[in-house]
Amino acid sequence: MNLTIQLAPKNRHGLLLANPVMTASGTFGYGTEYNHTFDIQRLGAIVCKGTTLEARAGNPQPRLVETASGLLNSIGLQNIGVNALIKEKAPLWATWRVPVIVNIAGETINDYAQLARQLDGVAGISAIEVNISCPNIKAGGAEFGVNPQSAAEVTATVKAATSLPVLVKLTPNTSDIAKVAMAVAEAGADAISLINTLKGMAIDITSRRPQLGNTTGGLSGPAIKPVALYMVYEVAGAVEVPVIGYGGITTATDAIEFIMAGASAIQVGTASFANPQAPLDVLEGIEQFMKDRGINNLTELIGVARRQKRRQG
Ligand SMILES: Cc1cc2nc3c(=O)[nH]c(=O)nc-3n(C[C@H](O)[C@H](O)[C@H](O)COP(=O)(O)O)c2cc1C
């Protein structure tokens, strides 16, 4: 069976994955944390924690709240900073078979440019995933990803600063995600990744206070899956570049839905908290699904729900 997938066909390095299962940023640390749980080298790719220019302590506690339908988080990009990442994490990644993708976050366009420049050519780093769900300080705090212009500006800046494949990670907190995707693809993104968390909050009625230390946070987990699937379907129909789809993926069935909607690869996020081996279980479930049906190549499944719809329509 062939599960390989090329996520950056136009980039000179390319981004060839042995299979379509990736980990979602912020839910799998730097990969090392899960190494003892299962053989992480079997995964398609690891996306590390969001990385900024300087180390960050993150938001006040509590930063995780479980709701009746999904997880709220307001971690606030706690991370070790790009210099420590290059010095302490990349040398180990360079010995791994599984490609590692560094997720980056900034408050200004210049932050993104500098991060991309610093990561370019570092052994052990196979690609950059650009988190554009960050407040654009110069534009009064609106997220870069909410409008096509600022999303495209970040993309073009990062592309100009690195030769690495660039994945741009979209926020669902926008009125027309397909428009943002088209602008980002036009600006040179090698692939588009979605979705980040949906904005949300919870209130403790006894203390009469918001439950999260930061008042609001991002909702993830199975609750957001139908929204994410719809957005992936929309974006895959709007752009030519590969799409990486996720949001609430817990089982292989969930993952196959995203692939059938048009995703070339998927990410497993919140599910890893309840089951640290979730990414591997998802991979093995996809393999079993293909085996049972005599499907030899993963590409036979990508977007099939779209083609059938078109034929019927
Ligand atoms: C605790 C936590 C931390 C996260 N940190 C980041 C991050 O640093 N950068 C980022 O782009 N996304 C981050 N995310 C978002 C996830 O990568 C993913 O987009 C989102 O959770 C939806 O997928 P899921 O429902 O499978 O978790 C984080 C999510 C969670 C739950």
The ligand as a Tripos MOL2 file, in Angstrom:
@<TRIPOS>MOLECULE
LIG
   31    33     1     0     0
SMALL
NO_CHARGES

@<TRIPOS>ATOM
      1 C1         -3.4970   22.9160   24.3500 C.3       1 LIG1
      2 C2         -3.4480   23.3730   22.9270 C.ar      1 LIG1
      3 C3         -2.3660   24.1390   22.4970 C.ar      1 LIG1
      4 C4         -2.3060   24.5760   21.1640 C.ar      1 LIG1
      5 N1         -1.2170   25.3050   20.7520 N.ar      1 LIG1
      6 C5         -1.1200   25.7050   19.4550 C.ar      1 LIG1
      7 C6          0.0170   26.4230   18.9830 C.ar      1 LIG1
      8 O1          0.9720   26.6840   19.7270 O.2       1 LIG1
      9 N2          0.0340   26.8230   17.6820 N.ar      1 LIG1
     10 C7         -0.9910   26.5330   16.8260 C.ar      1 LIG1
     11 O2         -0.9150   26.8970   15.6490 O.2       1 LIG1
     12 N3         -2.0710   25.8200   17.2350 N.ar      1 LIG1
     13 C8         -2.1580   25.4120   18.5130 C.ar      1 LIG1
     14 N4         -3.2530   24.6780   18.9280 N.ar      1 LIG1
     15 C9         -4.3270   24.3620   17.9740 C.3       1 LIG1
     16 C10        -4.1870   22.9290   17.4240 C.3       1 LIG1
     17 O3         -2.9670   22.7570   16.7460 O.3       1 LIG1
     18 C11        -5.3650   22.6020   16.4640 C.3       1 LIG1
     19 O4         -5.3590   23.5370   15.4180 O.3       1 LIG1
     20 C12        -6.7270   22.6480   17.1580 C.3       1 LIG1
     21 O5         -6.6470   22.1830   18.4910 O.3       1 LIG1
     22 C13        -7.8070   21.8600   16.4160 C.3       1 LIG1
     23 O6         -7.4890   20.4950   16.3220 O.3       1 LIG1
     24 P1         -8.0070   19.3880   17.3970 P.3       1 LIG1
     25 O7         -9.4660   19.6050   17.5950 O.co2     1 LIG1
     26 O8         -7.6630   18.0730   16.7790 O.co2     1 LIG1
     27 O9         -7.2330   19.6330   18.6640 O.co2     1 LIG1
     28 C14        -3.3450   24.2380   20.2630 C.ar      1 LIG1
     29 C15        -4.4200   23.4720   20.7160 C.ar      1 LIG1
     30 C16        -4.4940   23.0270   22.0200 C.ar      1 LIG1
     31 C17        -5.6610   22.1990   22.4630 C.3       1 LIG1
@<TRIPOS>BOND
     1     1     2 1
     2     2     3 ar
     3     2    30 ar
     4     3     4 ar
     5     4     5 ar
     6     4    28 ar
     7     5     6 ar
     8     6     7 ar
     9     6    13 1
    10     7     8 2
    11     7     9 ar
    12     9    10 ar
    13    10    11 2
    14    10    12 ar
    15    12    13 ar
    16    13    14 ar
    17    14    15 1
    18    14    28 ar
    19    15    16 1
    20    16    17 1
    21    16    18 1
    22    18    19 1
    23    18    20 1
    24    20    21 1
    25    20    22 1
    26    22    23 1
    27    23    24 1
    28    24    25 2
    29    24    26 1
    30    24    27 1
    31    28    29 ar
    32    29    30 ar
    33    30    31 1
@<TRIPOS>SUBSTRUCTURE
     1 LIG1         1 GROUP 0 **** ****
